[in-house]
Amino acid sequence: MPADYYSILGVERGADEAAIKRAYRGLARKFHPDVASDKVAAEVQFKQINEAYEVLSDPNKRRHYDRYGTSTGNGAAGFGPFGTPEGFGDIFDMFFGGHRQQARAGGPEHGADLRYDLQITLEEAYRGVARDISFHHLATCETCHGNRAKPGTSAARCERCGGSGVARSVRQSAFGQFVSQTACSKCGGEGEIVGSPCETCHGHGRVDRARTLTVKVPAGVDEGSRIRIAGNGESGSRGGPPGDLYVYLGIVQHPRLRRDGADLFLDLPISFTQAALGGTVEFESLEGKLDLEIVGGTQSGTTYRLRGRGMPHVRGSGRGDLLVSVGVVVPTKLARRERELLEEFAKARGDRIEDRSFFERVKDAFKAD
């Protein structure tokens, strides 16, 4: 039976990349054979975790797995991206300092991506809209330009790790010799020491800044749509590129209209006479007032399809349809003349109707006198 990669990582099927990565990091720390107490069981679990992460972190492999329940990976079975000696080192890089950290110590670091949730109305989704949003992000310090040192000074190479940013230790175990690498305790893995930190950013190289920008929402977007604004996330460290800003859209429920993809649905009340005799009914839509031609003899629950009156397609031309479901409204109160006309109509059709009450008949008798 194929492995359930989502259960192995402990995430939902709809989990995003960040959630999958968080789950993987926590499990890999716990079950790494070099740190777990039960090394034999940990090694088996560790292989499963890596295999699950290899598939779910790759969009193409994950799509194939979700559809067919199998992986298309070419790596060593059970080891995922760490099936080779080179790949196995990545686990140390991510969790324990890794052999690759030495090459990157003090080097540029990519800024983190940001998420912003934006609520819009169905009318705005129909027409498209430009909205100003405000958020906080880490920006490069303008005083030290991101190098963390007070102007006029510079960082010095860490003497303890020799600028590598890592501390190594060798241990013997039942599986052989393990080389463990952790971040240098003196420089924190940076590979350098800032003797005189910048007074503006306190030696971090970045500061919290408020920012406002305009987001252009195209017409036709749906609930959960995502807009990527490149380069507007967190600033990178030590000259690294900035991350991106992802704007996730939510659409406020409309009081009268429902949506399914590009189609819109509307419940429209009409009178008994309109349903029986037919006629033109005016109603309000997202594009303004529209007329609906009611065919005589229309039954309650009948649906009329107005083609091309729905939501525009985000990609491509054309629009969906507007489906109007009519419901016949029965009046709760009738004027005397209205009731008389309906009674005549009922008698002409041979329908049995409710007789007038005793008090109504008495009232009519007094009026006759």
KEKE-3310 file (N, C-alpha, C; in steps of 0.2 Angstrom, whole numbers, plus 5000, padded with zeros to 4 digits):
npx = (5004:5003:5013:5007:5010:5006:5001:5013:5021:5012:5003:4989:4980:4979:4989:5001:5017:5025:5020:5022:5036:5039:5034:5042:5055:5053:5051:5062:5072:5069:5070:5082:5096:5107:5104:5093:5087:5084:5091:5090:5076:5074:5081:5074:5062:5067:5071:5058:5052:5060:5058:5044:5045:5052:5044:5032:5037:5040:5032:5028:5030:5022:5009:5008:5008:4996:4986:4988:4993:5006:5024:5035:5048:5066:5076:5086:5077:5067:5076:5074:5078:5090:5097:5110:5127:5131:5118:5114:5121:5114:5104:5111:5115:5103:5098:5108:5119:5128:5139:5139:5136:5148:5152:5143:5143:5142:5138:5127:5109:5093:5079:5064:5047:5032:5015:4998:4982:4968:4952:4938:4924:4910:4907:4918:4927:4921:4922:4936:4949:4958:4968:4974:4986:4993:5007:5019:5037:5053:5066:5081:5094:5096:5106:5118:5118:5115:5126:5128:5137:5143:5144:5159:5166:5170:5165:5174:5183:5177:5186:5185:5178:5185:5179:5171:5158:5153:5154:5163:5161:5166:5160:5158:5148:5136:5134:5145:5157:5152:5150:5147:5140:5137:5130:5142:5145:5150:5149:5137:5135:5137:5150:5157:5162:5153:5160:5157:5141:5129:5119:5107:5100:5104:5114:5108:5106:5094:5079:5062:5049:5036:5025:5016:5007:5000:4988:4984:4970:4964:4949:4937:4943:4943:4938:4952:4961:4978:4990:5005:5018:5032:5048:5044:5044:5052:5067:5083:5097:5114:5116:5108:5094:5078:5063:5046:5030:5014:4998:4983:4967:4950:4933:4919:4903:4889:4874:4863:4867:4875:4890:4898:4912:4914:4900:4885:4872:4855:4841:4825:4811:4794:4777:4761:4753:4762:4769:4759:4754:4765:4778:4789:4802:4811:4827:4841:4858:4876:4881:4872:4855:4844:4833:4822:4813:4798:4791:4774:4765:4775:4783:4785:4802:4808:4822:4831:4843:4855:4866:4883:4882:4888:4902:4918:4931:4947:4958:4959:4946:4929:4914:4906:4889:4873:4862:4845:4834:4817:4804:4788:4778:4766:4753:4750:4740:4724:4715:4697:4692:4702:4701:4689:4691:4700:4692:4683:4691:4695:4683:4680:4690:4686:4691:4692:4689:4693:4680:4672:4673:4661:4659:4662:4652:4641:4644:4643:4630:4624:4628:4621:4608)
npy = (4994:5011:5024:5036:5051:5064:5060:5055:5067:5074:5084:5093:5089:5100:5108:5122:5127:5132:5127:5113:5113:5117:5107:5096:5101:5100:5086:5081:5085:5078:5065:5062:5051:5054:5061:5055:5044:5030:5024:5015:5013:5027:5029:5022:5030:5042:5041:5039:5051:5060:5055:5058:5072:5075:5072:5080:5093:5096:5103:5097:5083:5082:5085:5074:5064:5067:5064:5051:5044:5039:5041:5050:5051:5050:5048:5039:5026:5030:5039:5051:5068:5066:5055:5053:5055:5069:5075:5071:5078:5090:5089:5092:5105:5111:5109:5107:5115:5110:5104:5113:5125:5132:5137:5146:5155:5171:5175:5182:5182:5176:5186:5184:5178:5187:5187:5193:5196:5200:5207:5208:5214:5206:5214:5221:5211:5207:5218:5222:5230:5242:5242:5250:5244:5242:5237:5229:5227:5219:5230:5235:5242:5259:5266:5258:5251:5238:5230:5229:5235:5249:5265:5268:5258:5240:5223:5209:5194:5179:5172:5160:5150:5153:5160:5151:5149:5138:5125:5110:5092:5076:5060:5043:5029:5016:5015:5019:5032:5049:5065:5079:5095:5111:5128:5141:5146:5158:5167:5165:5158:5167:5169:5180:5194:5208:5221:5235:5238:5244:5258:5261:5249:5240:5231:5221:5223:5225:5234:5237:5242:5252:5250:5256:5251:5249:5237:5229:5222:5210:5209:5196:5188:5174:5167:5164:5166:5171:5184:5188:5199:5203:5205:5213:5208:5203:5211:5206:5198:5204:5209:5201:5195:5202:5195:5190:5197:5190:5191:5186:5183:5186:5184:5194:5188:5189:5198:5194:5187:5171:5162:5151:5147:5154:5157:5165:5165:5169:5171:5176:5184:5183:5189:5181:5184:5188:5176:5168:5176:5180:5192:5207:5208:5218:5218:5220:5218:5214:5221:5232:5237:5224:5217:5204:5192:5185:5170:5166:5156:5151:5141:5140:5140:5138:5140:5153:5156:5168:5171:5175:5185:5183:5181:5188:5180:5177:5173:5174:5177:5182:5178:5171:5163:5170:5164:5164:5160:5159:5163:5161:5172:5172:5182:5188:5195:5201:5213:5217:5217:5211:5198:5195:5194:5184:5173:5172:5168:5156:5149:5149:5140:5129:5126:5121:5131:5140:5143:5159:5166:5164:5176:5185:5183:5187:5201:5205:5203:5213:5224:5223:5226)
npz = (5000:4996:5003:5015:5013:5018:5031:5037:5038:5046:5041:5033:5018:5010:5014:5014:5006:5016:5028:5026:5026:5039:5047:5042:5046:5060:5063:5057:5065:5077:5074:5068:5066:5072:5084:5090:5103:5101:5089:5079:5076:5073:5062:5052:5053:5049:5036:5030:5033:5025:5012:5011:5012:5000:4990:4993:4993:4981:4967:4955:4958:4969:4963:4955:4964:4972:4963:4958:4968:4969:4969:4958:4959:4957:4966:4978:4986:4999:5004:4998:4995:5001:4997:4992:4996:4995:4995:5008:5016:5017:5027:5038:5035:5036:5049:5058:5055:5045:5032:5021:5025:5028:5016:5014:5025:5031:5019:5006:5010:5006:5007:5017:5011:5011:5017:5014:5018:5009:5009:4997:4989:4980:4969:4967:4963:4951:4943:4944:4954:4961:4976:4991:5002:5018:5027:5038:5036:5036:5032:5023:5033:5033:5038:5040:5029:5029:5033:5046:5055:5064:5056:5048:5054:5053:5052:5060:5056:5064:5077:5083:5075:5063:5053:5047:5053:5059:5071:5073:5078:5081:5083:5089:5084:5084:5071:5065:5061:5065:5060:5067:5065:5071:5073:5076:5092:5096:5086:5081:5070:5059:5055:5057:5068:5075:5081:5084:5084:5073:5077:5074:5069:5078:5075:5067:5054:5047:5049:5056:5046:5040:5027:5012:4998:4981:4976:4962:4957:4946:4936:4939:4948:4960:4976:4987:4977:4972:4972:4967:4971:4966:4974:4985:4998:5014:5016:5010:5018:5021:5008:5000:4989:4990:4997:4991:4990:4994:4990:4996:4992:4998:4996:5000:5006:4995:4997:4989:4977:4972:4969:4957:4951:4936:4934:4940:4952:4955:4965:4961:4966:4959:4955:4956:4945:4935:4933:4928:4917:4911:4906:4908:4919:4930:4937:4948:4944:4944:4934:4933:4930:4924:4912:4913:4903:4906:4903:4899:4911:4918:4930:4948:4953:4941:4931:4922:4910:4908:4896:4896:4906:4918:4929:4923:4914:4922:4915:4898:4887:4887:4897:4911:4915:4920:4931:4934:4945:4947:4959:4964:4972:4984:4989:5006:5010:5004:4995:4994:4981:4974:4980:4975:4961:4960:4965:4956:4945:4950:4950:4937:4933:4939:4951:4969:4982:4998:5008:5013:5029:5043:5049:5039:5030:5038:5039:5026:5024:5032:5026:5014:5018)
capx = (5000:5007:5014:5003:5015:5004:5001:5020:5023:5007:5000:4983:4982:4979:4994:5005:5024:5028:5018:5026:5043:5039:5033:5048:5060:5052:5052:5069:5076:5067:5071:5089:5099:5113:5102:5088:5090:5083:5094:5088:5069:5074:5084:5068:5057:5070:5070:5051:5051:5064:5054:5038:5046:5055:5038:5027:5040:5041:5025:5026:5029:5016:5003:5007:5006:4989:4982:4989:4995:5013:5029:5039:5055:5071:5081:5086:5071:5067:5080:5072:5083:5096:5099:5117:5131:5130:5112:5113:5124:5109:5101:5115:5115:5096:5096:5114:5125:5129:5145:5138:5136:5154:5153:5138:5144:5143:5136:5120:5104:5087:5073:5058:5041:5026:5008:4994:4975:4964:4945:4935:4917:4909:4906:4925:4929:4917:4925:4943:4949:4965:4967:4980:4987:4998:5010:5026:5042:5060:5069:5088:5095:5099:5112:5124:5116:5114:5132:5127:5142:5143:5147:5166:5169:5168:5165:5180:5182:5177:5192:5184:5177:5189:5175:5166:5152:5151:5158:5162:5163:5166:5157:5158:5142:5135:5133:5151:5159:5147:5153:5141:5141:5132:5132:5147:5142:5152:5147:5130:5134:5138:5157:5161:5160:5153:5163:5153:5135:5125:5115:5100:5097:5107:5118:5104:5106:5088:5074:5055:5047:5029:5025:5010:5007:4994:4988:4979:4966:4961:4942:4936:4946:4939:4940:4958:4966:4984:4993:5012:5021:5039:5053:5041:5044:5057:5074:5088:5103:5121:5115:5104:5088:5072:5057:5040:5023:5009:4991:4978:4960:4944:4927:4913:4897:4885:4867:4858:4870:4879:4895:4901:4917:4912:4893:4882:4865:4851:4834:4821:4803:4789:4770:4757:4751:4768:4771:4754:4753:4771:4779:4795:4803:4817:4831:4848:4864:4882:4882:4867:4848:4843:4826:4821:4807:4795:4786:4767:4764:4781:4782:4790:4808:4810:4828:4832:4850:4857:4872:4888:4880:4891:4909:4923:4937:4953:4963:4955:4940:4922:4911:4901:4882:4869:4856:4840:4828:4811:4800:4781:4776:4759:4751:4747:4733:4721:4709:4691:4691:4707:4699:4683:4693:4703:4687:4680:4696:4695:4677:4681:4694:4683:4695:4689:4693:4691:4674:4672:4671:4654:4659:4662:4645:4637:4646:4640:4622:4622:4630:4616:4603)
capy = (5000:5017:5028:5042:5056:5069:5058:5055:5074:5077:5090:5092:5088:5107:5112:5126:5125:5134:5122:5107:5114:5118:5100:5092:5103:5098:5079:5079:5086:5073:5058:5061:5046:5056:5064:5051:5039:5024:5025:5010:5016:5034:5029:5021:5035:5047:5039:5040:5058:5063:5053:5062:5079:5076:5072:5086:5100:5097:5104:5092:5077:5082:5085:5067:5060:5068:5061:5044:5040:5037:5046:5049:5053:5046:5047:5032:5024:5031:5044:5057:5072:5065:5049:5053:5058:5076:5077:5069:5084:5095:5089:5095:5112:5114:5108:5107:5119:5107:5106:5118:5131:5135:5141:5152:5159:5178:5177:5185:5178:5178:5188:5180:5180:5189:5185:5198:5193:5206:5205:5212:5213:5202:5219:5223:5205:5208:5224:5223:5235:5244:5244:5252:5240:5244:5232:5230:5222:5221:5234:5236:5248:5264:5269:5254:5248:5231:5227:5228:5238:5256:5268:5269:5252:5234:5217:5205:5187:5176:5168:5153:5146:5154:5163:5146:5150:5131:5121:5103:5087:5069:5055:5036:5026:5009:5015:5022:5039:5054:5072:5084:5102:5116:5135:5143:5149:5165:5172:5163:5155:5172:5169:5187:5197:5215:5225:5241:5237:5250:5261:5261:5242:5237:5226:5216:5225:5227:5237:5236:5248:5252:5252:5256:5250:5248:5231:5229:5215:5209:5207:5189:5183:5170:5166:5160:5168:5174:5189:5189:5205:5201:5210:5217:5204:5205:5213:5200:5200:5205:5210:5195:5198:5203:5190:5192:5198:5186:5194:5181:5186:5183:5188:5194:5185:5194:5197:5191:5183:5166:5161:5145:5148:5160:5158:5168:5162:5173:5170:5182:5183:5186:5188:5176:5186:5188:5169:5166:5179:5182:5199:5209:5209:5221:5216:5223:5213:5217:5226:5236:5234:5220:5214:5196:5191:5179:5166:5165:5149:5149:5138:5142:5136:5138:5144:5156:5157:5173:5169:5180:5189:5181:5184:5188:5175:5180:5171:5173:5182:5180:5178:5165:5165:5172:5159:5167:5155:5163:5160:5164:5175:5172:5188:5186:5199:5203:5218:5214:5217:5206:5192:5193:5192:5177:5168:5171:5165:5149:5146:5148:5134:5123:5125:5122:5136:5140:5147:5164:5164:5166:5183:5189:5183:5192:5207:5206:5203:5219:5229:5222:5230)
capz = (5000:4995:5010:5015:5015:5022:5038:5039:5040:5050:5038:5029:5011:5007:5017:5009:5006:5023:5033:5025:5028:5046:5049:5040:5050:5067:5063:5055:5071:5082:5072:5065:5069:5076:5090:5093:5108:5098:5083:5073:5074:5071:5055:5048:5052:5046:5029:5028:5033:5019:5006:5011:5010:4994:4985:4994:4992:4974:4965:4950:4961:4973:4959:4953:4970:4974:4957:4957:4975:4969:4968:4952:4961:4955:4971:4982:4989:5006:5006:4995:4992:5004:4995:4990:5001:4995:4998:5015:5020:5017:5033:5043:5034:5038:5056:5063:5053:5039:5028:5016:5029:5028:5010:5014:5031:5030:5012:5005:5012:5003:5011:5017:5008:5016:5015:5016:5016:5007:5008:4993:4988:4973:4964:4965:4959:4945:4939:4946:4958:4964:4983:4994:5008:5022:5031:5041:5034:5038:5027:5024:5037:5029:5041:5039:5022:5029:5035:5054:5059:5065:5050:5049:5057:5050:5056:5060:5056:5070:5078:5086:5069:5058:5048:5044:5056:5061:5075:5072:5083:5079:5088:5086:5086:5081:5063:5062:5064:5063:5060:5069:5064:5074:5073:5081:5098:5097:5081:5080:5063:5054:5053:5059:5074:5074:5087:5085:5080:5071:5083:5071:5068:5084:5073:5064:5047:5045:5053:5054:5042:5038:5020:5009:4991:4978:4973:4956:4957:4940:4936:4938:4953:4964:4983:4987:4972:4975:4968:4968:4970:4967:4978:4990:5005:5018:5013:5011:5023:5018:5000:4997:4986:4994:4996:4988:4994:4991:4992:4996:4991:5001:4994:5005:5003:4992:5000:4984:4972:4973:4963:4956:4946:4932:4934:4945:4953:4958:4967:4959:4967:4955:4957:4953:4938:4931:4932:4924:4911:4907:4906:4909:4926:4930:4943:4949:4944:4945:4929:4933:4930:4918:4911:4912:4900:4909:4899:4903:4913:4922:4937:4953:4953:4934:4930:4916:4909:4904:4894:4896:4911:4924:4930:4918:4915:4923:4910:4892:4885:4889:4904:4913:4914:4926:4931:4938:4947:4949:4964:4964:4979:4986:4994:5012:5011:4998:4995:4993:4974:4972:4981:4971:4955:4961:4966:4949:4941:4953:4948:4930:4932:4943:4957:4975:4986:5005:5009:5017:5036:5045:5051:5033:5027:5042:5037:5019:5025:5035:5021:5009:5020)
cpx = (5004:5007:5010:5008:5013:5003:5008:5022:5018:5004:4993:4985:4982:4984:4999:5012:5027:5026:5021:5033:5044:5039:5039:5054:5060:5053:5059:5074:5075:5070:5078:5093:5105:5111:5097:5091:5089:5085:5092:5081:5070:5077:5078:5063:5060:5070:5063:5050:5054:5060:5048:5040:5049:5049:5034:5030:5041:5034:5023:5025:5023:5009:5002:5005:4998:4984:4982:4991:5002:5017:5032:5046:5060:5077:5081:5080:5071:5071:5078:5078:5090:5099:5106:5121:5131:5124:5111:5116:5119:5105:5105:5115:5108:5095:5102:5120:5128:5136:5145:5137:5142:5155:5149:5139:5146:5141:5129:5115:5097:5082:5067:5052:5036:5019:5003:4987:4971:4957:4942:4928:4916:4909:4914:4928:4927:4921:4933:4943:4957:4964:4974:4980:4993:5000:5017:5031:5049:5064:5077:5089:5099:5105:5118:5123:5117:5120:5133:5132:5141:5146:5155:5170:5167:5168:5172:5178:5182:5183:5191:5182:5181:5185:5170:5159:5149:5156:5157:5164:5162:5164:5157:5151:5141:5135:5140:5152:5154:5151:5147:5143:5136:5135:5137:5144:5144:5149:5140:5129:5136:5145:5161:5158:5159:5154:5159:5147:5132:5120:5108:5097:5100:5111:5114:5104:5100:5083:5067:5053:5040:5029:5017:5011:5001:4994:4982:4976:4962:4953:4942:4939:4941:4942:4946:4963:4972:4988:5000:5015:5028:5043:5050:5040:5049:5064:5079:5094:5110:5120:5111:5098:5082:5067:5052:5034:5018:5002:4986:4971:4955:4939:4921:4907:4892:4878:4862:4861:4875:4884:4897:4906:4915:4905:4891:4875:4861:4844:4830:4814:4799:4782:4767:4755:4756:4770:4765:4753:4759:4772:4787:4797:4810:4821:4838:4853:4870:4884:4877:4860:4848:4836:4826:4814:4804:4790:4779:4767:4770:4780:4787:4796:4811:4817:4829:4840:4851:4864:4877:4886:4884:4898:4914:4928:4943:4958:4959:4950:4934:4920:4907:4894:4879:4863:4851:4835:4823:4807:4793:4779:4769:4757:4748:4740:4731:4715:4703:4690:4696:4705:4693:4686:4696:4698:4684:4684:4696:4689:4677:4685:4691:4687:4691:4693:4690:4685:4675:4670:4664:4654:4659:4655:4640:4638:4643:4633:4620:4623:4624:4610:4604)
cpy = (5006:5021:5034:5048:5062:5067:5057:5062:5077:5083:5088:5092:5095:5111:5116:5124:5126:5129:5115:5107:5114:5111:5096:5094:5100:5090:5077:5080:5081:5066:5057:5056:5048:5059:5060:5046:5032:5025:5021:5012:5022:5034:5027:5026:5041:5047:5041:5048:5062:5061:5057:5069:5080:5076:5079:5092:5101:5098:5099:5085:5076:5082:5077:5063:5061:5065:5054:5040:5037:5042:5045:5051:5048:5045:5040:5032:5026:5037:5051:5061:5071:5058:5048:5057:5066:5078:5076:5075:5090:5095:5092:5103:5115:5114:5109:5111:5117:5109:5111:5125:5135:5139:5147:5156:5166:5180:5180:5179:5180:5180:5184:5182:5182:5187:5191:5196:5200:5203:5210:5210:5209:5208:5221:5217:5205:5213:5224:5229:5236:5246:5245:5247:5243:5238:5233:5225:5224:5224:5234:5242:5253:5267:5265:5250:5240:5227:5226:5232:5246:5259:5270:5263:5246:5228:5213:5198:5184:5171:5161:5148:5148:5157:5158:5147:5143:5129:5114:5098:5081:5064:5048:5033:5019:5009:5018:5029:5044:5061:5076:5091:5107:5123:5137:5147:5156:5169:5170:5161:5161:5172:5175:5190:5205:5218:5231:5241:5244:5252:5261:5254:5238:5230:5220:5217:5226:5230:5236:5242:5247:5254:5251:5255:5248:5241:5231:5222:5215:5207:5199:5185:5180:5170:5162:5162:5172:5178:5189:5195:5204:5207:5214:5213:5207:5206:5207:5203:5200:5205:5205:5199:5198:5197:5194:5193:5194:5189:5189:5185:5182:5187:5188:5192:5190:5193:5193:5186:5177:5165:5154:5145:5154:5162:5161:5165:5168:5171:5176:5180:5187:5185:5183:5178:5186:5181:5167:5169:5181:5190:5200:5211:5212:5219:5219:5217:5217:5222:5231:5233:5230:5218:5207:5195:5184:5176:5165:5157:5147:5147:5140:5137:5136:5143:5147:5157:5163:5173:5176:5186:5188:5184:5183:5183:5179:5179:5170:5178:5178:5180:5172:5167:5167:5168:5162:5162:5159:5159:5164:5166:5175:5177:5185:5190:5201:5208:5214:5213:5211:5199:5190:5191:5185:5172:5167:5167:5157:5145:5144:5141:5128:5121:5125:5127:5137:5145:5153:5163:5167:5173:5188:5189:5187:5199:5209:5207:5210:5225:5229:5226:5238)
cpz = (5000:5002:5009:5018:5019:5030:5041:5042:5045:5048:5035:5022:5007:5010:5012:5010:5013:5028:5032:5027:5035:5049:5048:5045:5057:5067:5061:5061:5076:5080:5068:5069:5074:5083:5093:5098:5105:5091:5077:5071:5071:5064:5050:5047:5048:5038:5026:5028:5027:5013:5005:5009:5003:4989:4987:4993:4985:4970:4960:4953:4966:4969:4957:4958:4972:4969:4957:4963:4975:4967:4961:4953:4959:4960:4974:4986:4996:5008:5003:4993:4996:5003:4993:4996:5001:4997:5005:5019:5021:5024:5039:5042:5036:5045:5061:5061:5047:5036:5023:5019:5028:5022:5010:5020:5029:5023:5012:5007:5009:5008:5011:5014:5013:5013:5018:5013:5015:5006:5003:4992:4981:4968:4962:4961:4952:4940:4939:4950:4960:4971:4986:5001:5012:5027:5033:5038:5036:5031:5028:5028:5033:5032:5040:5033:5023:5032:5043:5058:5059:5059:5052:5052:5052:5054:5055:5059:5063:5071:5080:5080:5063:5052:5045:5046:5059:5066:5074:5078:5080:5084:5084:5089:5083:5074:5061:5065:5061:5065:5061:5068:5067:5073:5078:5086:5099:5092:5078:5073:5057:5052:5054:5065:5073:5081:5089:5081:5078:5076:5080:5071:5074:5081:5069:5056:5044:5050:5051:5051:5040:5031:5017:5001:4988:4975:4968:4956:4951:4941:4935:4943:4957:4971:4983:4982:4975:4970:4971:4966:4971:4970:4983:4997:5009:5014:5014:5016:5019:5010:4997:4994:4991:4992:4992:4992:4990:4994:4991:4996:4994:4998:4998:5002:5001:4995:4995:4979:4975:4967:4963:4950:4943:4932:4940:4946:4957:4959:4966:4961:4961:4957:4953:4946:4933:4929:4927:4917:4907:4908:4907:4916:4926:4937:4943:4949:4945:4940:4928:4932:4923:4918:4910:4909:4903:4904:4902:4905:4916:4928:4942:4953:4946:4934:4923:4916:4905:4902:4894:4901:4918:4925:4924:4920:4917:4918:4903:4892:4887:4896:4905:4912:4920:4925:4936:4939:4950:4954:4964:4971:4979:4991:5000:5014:5005:4999:4993:4985:4971:4974:4977:4964:4955:4962:4959:4945:4944:4950:4941:4928:4935:4949:4964:4979:4993:5005:5014:5024:5037:5046:5044:5030:5031:5040:5031:5020:5027:5030:5015:5011:5020)
residu = (MET:PRO:ALA:ASP:TYR:TYR:SER:ILE:LEU:GLY:VAL:GLU:ARG:GLY:ALA:ASP:GLU:ALA:ALA:ILE:LYS:ARG:ALA:TYR:ARG:GLY:LEU:ALA:ARG:LYS:PHE:HIS:PRO:ASP:VAL:ALA:SER:ASP:LYS:VAL:ALA:ALA:GLU:VAL:GLN:PHE:LYS:GLN:ILE:ASN:GLU:ALA:TYR:GLU:VAL:LEU:SER:ASP:PRO:ASN:LYS:ARG:ARG:HIS:TYR:ASP:ARG:TYR:GLY:THR:SER:THR:GLY:ASN:GLY:ALA:ALA:GLY:PHE:GLY:PRO:PHE:GLY:THR:PRO:GLU:GLY:PHE:GLY:ASP:ILE:PHE:ASP:MET:PHE:PHE:GLY:GLY:HIS:ARG:GLN:GLN:ALA:ARG:ALA:GLY:GLY:PRO:GLU:HIS:GLY:ALA:ASP:LEU:ARG:TYR:ASP:LEU:GLN:ILE:THR:LEU:GLU:GLU:ALA:TYR:ARG:GLY:VAL:ALA:ARG:ASP:ILE:SER:PHE:HIS:HIS:LEU:ALA:THR:CYS:GLU:THR:CYS:HIS:GLY:ASN:ARG:ALA:LYS:PRO:GLY:THR:SER:ALA:ALA:ARG:CYS:GLU:ARG:CYS:GLY:GLY:SER:GLY:VAL:ALA:ARG:SER:VAL:ARG:GLN:SER:ALA:PHE:GLY:GLN:PHE:VAL:SER:GLN:THR:ALA:CYS:SER:LYS:CYS:GLY:GLY:GLU:GLY:GLU:ILE:VAL:GLY:SER:PRO:CYS:GLU:THR:CYS:HIS:GLY:HIS:GLY:ARG:VAL:ASP:ARG:ALA:ARG:THR:LEU:THR:VAL:LYS:VAL:PRO:ALA:GLY:VAL:ASP:GLU:GLY:SER:ARG:ILE:ARG:ILE:ALA:GLY:ASN:GLY:GLU:SER:GLY:SER:ARG:GLY:GLY:PRO:PRO:GLY:ASP:LEU:TYR:VAL:TYR:LEU:GLY:ILE:VAL:GLN:HIS:PRO:ARG:LEU:ARG:ARG:ASP:GLY:ALA:ASP:LEU:PHE:LEU:ASP:LEU:PRO:ILE:SER:PHE:THR:GLN:ALA:ALA:LEU:GLY:GLY:THR:VAL:GLU:PHE:GLU:SER:LEU:GLU:GLY:LYS:LEU:ASP:LEU:GLU:ILE:VAL:GLY:GLY:THR:GLN:SER:GLY:THR:THR:TYR:ARG:LEU:ARG:GLY:ARG:GLY:MET:PRO:HIS:VAL:ARG:GLY:SER:GLY:ARG:GLY:ASP:LEU:LEU:VAL:SER:VAL:GLY:VAL:VAL:VAL:PRO:THR:LYS:LEU:ALA:ARG:ARG:GLU:ARG:GLU:LEU:LEU:GLU:GLU:PHE:ALA:LYS:ALA:ARG:GLY:ASP:ARG:ILE:GLU:ASP:ARG:SER:PHE:PHE:GLU:ARG:VAL:LYS:ASP:ALA:PHE:LYS:ALA:ASP)
# end
